[in-house]
């Protein structure tokens, strides 16, 4: 649903983590014309996604120009850390950055977030499935109006992500997803 909130059509999408190829394959199928790049450092995960989940992709190394889009409908998988790959990306190259938080050994969350912001267009959408309170604080940078924690139930707060697996609370009937704008994280 995060991809549906953007004010522009999705032309380029960056997926952090292969996840069996499901996010990239979903985008290729339901967002015709989108150019999809995936960053997955573990080649075994990419190979398993190809062999067992039918991911059709082009494996790329650091010699492939990530600053330009691949072919329409092509899924390109880059086997580098996010930060190393992001250094080769053009500013505002992606309309959406989704997937798992791209943790990098020896790089703090604030530095990762700055790179994510640099490569995401102004009207772009950023959505991660795996964050914690420290990551959320890096993402909001002191401005809680920029971020929404989209999780069931709808009345979630930032304090709810302090624990690794917070208990779910009862629904309130307020649908937070309907209040997300293109400037939201």
Secondary structure as UniProt FT lines:
FT   HELIX           2..5
FT   STRAND          12..16
FT   HELIX           19..21
FT   HELIX           22..30
FT   TURN            32..33
FT   STRAND          35..39
FT   HELIX           43..53
FT   STRAND          58..60
FT   TURN            62..63
FT   TURN            66..67
FT   TURN            72..73
FT   STRAND          75..78
FT   HELIX           82..86
FT   TURN            87..88
FT   TURN            91..92
FT   STRAND          94..99
FT   TURN            105..106
FT   HELIX           109..119
FT   STRAND          120..128
FT   HELIX           133..140
FT   TURN            141..142
FT   HELIX           144..146
FT   TURN            154..155
FT   HELIX           158..161
FT   TURN            164..165
FT   HELIX           176..179
FT   TURN            182..183
//
